[in-house]
Amino acid sequence: MNKILLILKREYSTRVKKKSFLLTTLLFPVLYMALIFGTTYLGSSKQKLNVAILDESGYFTDSLLQSTNIIDSSILFSSVADTSIQSNYRKSGYDGYIIIPELNWQTGRENIKFITNKTHGTGTERIIERKLNIIWSEMVNEKLGIDIEKKTVLTQSSISIKEENQENLKADSGVSTAIGYGSGFLIYFILLIYGSQVMMGVMEEKTNRIAEVVISSVKPFQLMLGKIVGISLVALTQFLIWVACIFLIYNVGKLMGSDSAMVGSVVKGMQNSFESVNLPLVLGCFAFYFMGGFFFYSSLYAAIGSAINEDVREAQSLSFPITLLIIFAIFMMTIAIQDPSGPVAVWGSIIPFTSPIVMMARLPFGVPGTVPVWQLVLSMALLIIGFLCTTWLAAKIYRTGILMYGKKPSWKEMLKWALRK
């Protein structure tokens, strides 16, 4: 036990004292938020297109076309009377044109074509179709004698539904979704980043022949376990620093809230978000699933690192199946957030390969409401059994692979090492 603690202390202290630890601790939250808001911004940015409208029906007037341009300026419609525009629309400054034929106002007409010189994709087709349908509905309202007052009644007389959880009146599905996505992706990044650190650390010790010296005084299993626990504590330290910073910002903002209306509104929003979920349960479960998932996957990464010599490409090919499992867990997480009580969510949060990510995506929706207590207990128990099994199998691979040089092992050989008595 003392030898494991010595290895653990060495792994922890050497990594925490590095400048890279401080940089990642400070920069990761910034980069993480930039990734979330950046992808949202990029997804909302649209290409602006100028489209000429050749109207043969007489229904698509200039005023209606301009009204749709105000609604959505990503695609601008312009009424053109000159039919010669079809042959030189690009010289006239248009990206394409649409011919509106004679239409039956009671049935309309399908397959009106957007003529252009390149493929813009289905997103552009949907925007053009929606804008033309807005104009068409305006014309139909006019034909049916629906005035502005009646139209206002029709547009405002819609049904709006807001879910109310009787067990937790403060529950908010939007906040739960955001916390679920954030928790799931955070575990995903940590498993990939620190799991690969375990693999690269083992590879480095093996290629430098340091492992031979260390194994002369400790068992391979002790060396592997010390490295895994030490690196996991480094990641946990970063997580605790981030949590402490969040609460510090929250409390400072709460004190400043009385002096600043804007700060007060932000803090009030954070307070409502915290109150809508069982924050102690979410944080406690996050720590458990983070540690459990890390032990589960990092033991496999350590086993692969022990079997590899110096070829990085070999490391990538052997670690790809493990990385694929983590990516598959993210795919299941997106389904689970849309339907947190569905069969995919339930099984994904119980199976140890995916439970660290999928269960953390479900938990903000409520326990024991959305997530029954038995599912949470079963998930935790299976994850503990899972990482004990993977650690045991990985230790057997590690014991053989750490002292093997010059040979490129396959998954079949590594399996033989794991099953060898």
ZAPA-801885 format. One line per 10 residues: number of its first residue (from 1); their letters; for each residue x, y, z of C-alpha. Coordinates in steps of 0.2 Angstrom, whole numbers, padded with zeros to 4 digits. Layout:
! ZAPA-801885
NUM	A	X,Y,Z  ...
***
This chain:
! ZAPA-801885
1	MNKILLILKR	0000,0000,0000  0014,0012,0004  0022,0009,-0013  0006,0013,-0022  0005,0029,-0011  0022,0034,-0016  0019,0032,-0035  0002,0041,-0033  0011,0056,-0024  0024,0056,-0037
11	EYSTRVKKKS	0011,0056,-0052  0001,0069,-0043  0015,0081,-0038  0024,0081,-0054  0009,0085,-0064  0001,0098,-0052  0018,0108,-0052  0019,0109,-0071  0014,0126,-0079  0003,0116,-0091
21	FLLTTLLFPV	-0008,0112,-0076  -0011,0130,-0072  -0014,0135,-0090  -0026,0121,-0093  -0035,0125,-0076  -0037,0143,-0082  -0040,0141,-0100  -0051,0125,-0101  -0067,0134,-0094  -0064,0148,-0106
31	LYMALIFGTT	-0061,0137,-0121  -0076,0126,-0116  -0088,0141,-0115  -0080,0147,-0132  -0084,0130,-0140  -0102,0130,-0134  -0106,0149,-0139  -0094,0148,-0154  -0103,0133,-0162  -0120,0141,-0158
41	YLGSSKQKLN	-0114,0157,-0166  -0107,0148,-0181  -0123,0138,-0183  -0134,0154,-0183  -0123,0163,-0196  -0131,0161,-0213  -0125,0165,-0231  -0134,0180,-0239  -0142,0176,-0256  -0151,0188,-0268
51	VAILDESGYF	-0165,0179,-0277  -0174,0186,-0292  -0193,0182,-0293  -0201,0181,-0310  -0220,0181,-0305  -0232,0175,-0318  -0246,0172,-0306  -0248,0190,-0300  -0249,0185,-0282  -0231,0189,-0277
61	TDSLLQSTNI	-0231,0207,-0276  -0217,0219,-0271  -0224,0223,-0254  -0226,0205,-0249  -0208,0201,-0255  -0201,0215,-0245  -0211,0210,-0230  -0203,0193,-0230  -0186,0201,-0232  -0189,0210,-0216
71	IDSSILFSSV	-0193,0193,-0207  -0178,0184,-0213  -0164,0194,-0222  -0153,0179,-0225  -0161,0177,-0242  -0168,0193,-0251  -0182,0192,-0264  -0183,0205,-0278  -0197,0206,-0291  -0190,0206,-0308
81	ADTSIQSNYR	-0201,0209,-0324  -0188,0206,-0337  -0187,0188,-0342  -0170,0190,-0350  -0164,0189,-0332  -0164,0170,-0334  -0148,0170,-0345  -0138,0184,-0336  -0144,0183,-0318  -0127,0182,-0311
91	KSGYDGYIII	-0121,0198,-0321  -0136,0207,-0313  -0130,0202,-0295  -0142,0188,-0292  -0137,0171,-0285  -0152,0163,-0293  -0170,0165,-0299  -0187,0158,-0296  -0201,0157,-0309  -0218,0158,-0301
101	PELNWQTGRE	-0230,0150,-0314  -0249,0152,-0315  -0256,0145,-0298  -0272,0139,-0292  -0275,0148,-0276  -0285,0134,-0268  -0272,0121,-0271  -0255,0130,-0274  -0242,0120,-0284  -0227,0109,-0279
111	NIKFITNKTH	-0210,0108,-0286  -0207,0127,-0290  -0188,0127,-0294  -0174,0138,-0288  -0163,0140,-0302  -0144,0143,-0297  -0127,0139,-0303  -0122,0129,-0287  -0130,0117,-0274  -0134,0127,-0258
121	GTGTERIIER	-0141,0113,-0248  -0158,0108,-0240  -0156,0123,-0227  -0157,0136,-0240  -0172,0126,-0249  -0182,0126,-0232  -0179,0145,-0230  -0185,0149,-0247  -0200,0137,-0246  -0205,0145,-0229
131	KLNIIWSEMV	-0204,0163,-0236  -0214,0159,-0251  -0227,0150,-0241  -0228,0165,-0230  -0232,0176,-0245  -0244,0162,-0251  -0254,0162,-0235  -0256,0181,-0235  -0263,0179,-0252  -0275,0165,-0247
141	NEKLGIDIEK	-0281,0176,-0232  -0285,0190,-0244  -0295,0178,-0255  -0305,0171,-0240  -0308,0189,-0234  -0298,0187,-0218  -0294,0205,-0212  -0280,0210,-0201  -0290,0208,-0185  -0296,0190,-0189
151	KTVLTQSSIS	-0278,0186,-0194  -0272,0192,-0178  -0284,0181,-0169  -0279,0166,-0179  -0260,0169,-0176  -0262,0172,-0157  -0275,0158,-0154  -0262,0144,-0151  -0260,0132,-0137  -0244,0134,-0127
161	IKEENQENLK	-0239,0120,-0115  -0226,0121,-0100  -0222,0106,-0090  -0225,0106,-0072  -0217,0093,-0061  -0229,0091,-0045  -0214,0083,-0036  -0203,0098,-0039  -0212,0114,-0044  -0195,0122,-0047
171	ADSGVSTAIG	-0190,0110,-0060  -0185,0117,-0077  -0182,0106,-0092  -0172,0119,-0100  -0160,0121,-0086  -0159,0102,-0084  -0155,0100,-0102  -0141,0113,-0101  -0133,0105,-0086  -0135,0088,-0093
181	YGSGFLIYFI	-0126,0093,-0109  -0112,0102,-0099  -0109,0088,-0087  -0109,0074,-0101  -0097,0084,-0112  -0086,0088,-0097  -0084,0070,-0093  -0081,0066,-0111  -0067,0078,-0113  -0059,0073,-0096
191	LLIYGSQVMM	-0059,0054,-0101  -0051,0058,-0118  -0038,0070,-0112  -0033,0062,-0095  -0035,0044,-0102  -0023,0048,-0116  -0011,0056,-0103  -0011,0039,-0094  -0007,0030,-0110  0007,0042,-0115
201	GVMEEKTNRI	0014,0042,-0098  0016,0023,-0098  0023,0023,-0115  0036,0036,-0110  0042,0026,-0095  0042,0010,-0106  0053,0017,-0120  0065,0026,-0107  0067,0009,-0098  0061,0018,-0082
211	AEVVISSVKP	0048,0005,-0080  0061,-0009,-0078  0069,0000,-0064  0053,0004,-0055  0046,-0014,-0057  0061,-0021,-0048  0054,-0014,-0032  0035,-0013,-0035  0023,-0025,-0044  0016,-0020,-0061
221	FQLMLGKIVG	-0002,-0019,-0054  0004,-0007,-0040  0013,0004,-0053  -0002,0005,-0064  -0014,0008,-0050  -0003,0022,-0043  -0002,0031,-0060  -0021,0029,-0063  -0026,0036,-0046  -0013,0050,-0046
231	ISLVALTQFL	-0018,0057,-0063  -0037,0055,-0058  -0033,0066,-0043  -0025,0079,-0054  -0041,0080,-0064  -0052,0080,-0048  -0042,0094,-0042  -0045,0104,-0057  -0064,0101,-0056  -0064,0106,-0038
241	IWVACIFLIY	-0055,0122,-0042  -0068,0126,-0056  -0083,0122,-0044  -0075,0134,-0031  -0073,0148,-0044  -0091,0146,-0049  -0097,0148,-0031  -0085,0162,-0028  -0091,0172,-0043  -0109,0168,-0038
251	NVGKLMGSDS	-0107,0175,-0020  -0097,0190,-0026  -0110,0194,-0039  -0123,0192,-0025  -0115,0205,-0015  -0113,0216,-0030  -0131,0213,-0035  -0138,0227,-0024  -0127,0240,-0033  -0129,0234,-0051
261	AMVGSVVKGM	-0146,0229,-0059  -0137,0219,-0073  -0126,0209,-0061  -0141,0206,-0050  -0151,0199,-0064  -0137,0188,-0069  -0135,0181,-0051  -0154,0179,-0050  -0154,0169,-0065  -0140,0158,-0058
271	QNSFESVNLP	-0149,0156,-0042  -0165,0150,-0051  -0154,0138,-0061  -0146,0131,-0045  -0163,0130,-0036  -0171,0120,-0051  -0159,0105,-0049  -0153,0095,-0034  -0136,0103,-0034  -0127,0093,-0020
281	LVLGCFAFYF	-0134,0077,-0028  -0128,0082,-0046  -0110,0087,-0039  -0108,0072,-0029  -0114,0060,-0043  -0102,0070,-0055  -0087,0066,-0044  -0092,0048,-0042  -0095,0045,-0061  -0080,0055,-0065
291	MGGFFFYSSL	-0069,0044,-0054  -0078,0028,-0059  -0077,0032,-0078  -0059,0038,-0077  -0054,0021,-0068  -0064,0011,-0080  -0056,0019,-0096  -0039,0024,-0090  -0035,0006,-0085  -0038,0001,-0103
301	YAAIGSAINE	-0028,0016,-0109  -0014,0010,-0097  -0015,-0008,-0104  -0013,-0001,-0122  0002,0010,-0117  0011,-0004,-0109  0009,-0015,-0125  0016,-0001,-0137  0034,0003,-0140  0037,0020,-0149
311	DVREAQSLSF	0025,0021,-0163  0012,0034,-0160  0002,0028,-0175  0001,0011,-0167  -0005,0019,-0151  -0019,0028,-0161  -0025,0012,-0170  -0025,0002,-0154  -0034,0015,-0143  -0047,0019,-0157
321	PITLLIIFAI	-0059,0006,-0151  -0059,0013,-0133  -0061,0031,-0140  -0075,0025,-0151  -0084,0019,-0135  -0083,0036,-0127  -0089,0044,-0143  -0104,0032,-0144  -0108,0037,-0126  -0110,0055,-0132
331	FMMTIAIQDP	-0122,0049,-0146  -0132,0040,-0133  -0132,0055,-0122  -0140,0066,-0135  -0154,0054,-0136  -0156,0052,-0117  -0157,0071,-0115  -0172,0071,-0128  -0181,0057,-0119  -0173,0055,-0101
341	SGPVAVWGSI	-0185,0041,-0097  -0184,0031,-0113  -0176,0014,-0115  -0160,0021,-0123  -0157,0033,-0108  -0161,0019,-0096  -0149,0006,-0103  -0136,0019,-0108  -0135,0025,-0090  -0134,0007,-0083
351	IPFTSPIVMM	-0121,-0001,-0094  -0103,0004,-0087  -0096,0008,-0104  -0108,0023,-0106  -0116,0026,-0089  -0103,0040,-0083  -0109,0051,-0097  -0127,0046,-0100  -0132,0045,-0082  -0124,0062,-0079
361	ARLPFGVPGT	-0135,0069,-0093  -0151,0061,-0084  -0148,0066,-0066  -0152,0085,-0068  -0170,0080,-0073  -0173,0073,-0056  -0171,0059,-0043  -0182,0049,-0040  -0194,0057,-0052  -0185,0054,-0069
371	VPVWQLVLSM	-0172,0043,-0063  -0178,0030,-0050  -0167,0027,-0036  -0165,0008,-0041  -0158,0014,-0058  -0145,0025,-0049  -0140,0012,-0037  -0138,-0001,-0050  -0128,0010,-0061  -0116,0014,-0048
381	ALLIIGFLCT	-0114,-0004,-0043  -0111,-0010,-0060  -0099,0004,-0063  -0089,-0001,-0048  -0089,-0019,-0054  -0085,-0014,-0071  -0069,-0004,-0067  -0063,-0018,-0055  -0065,-0030,-0069  -0056,-0019,-0082
391	TWLAAKIYRT	-0042,-0014,-0069  -0039,-0033,-0066  -0039,-0037,-0084  -0028,-0022,-0089  -0016,-0026,-0075  -0013,-0044,-0083  -0010,-0035,-0099  0001,-0022,-0091  0011,-0036,-0082  0016,-0044,-0099
401	GILMYGKKPS	0017,-0029,-0110  0027,-0017,-0099  0043,-0028,-0101  0040,-0033,-0119  0050,-0023,-0132  0052,-0024,-0151  0035,-0033,-0155  0019,-0025,-0161  0005,-0034,-0152  -0012,-0036,-0158
411	WKEMLKWALR	-0029,-0035,-0149  -0029,-0054,-0150  -0012,-0056,-0141  -0017,-0043,-0128  -0033,-0054,-0125  -0022,-0069,-0123  -0011,-0060,-0110  -0027,-0054,-0100  -0034,-0072,-0100  -0018,-0080,-0095
421	K	-0018,-0088,-0078
***
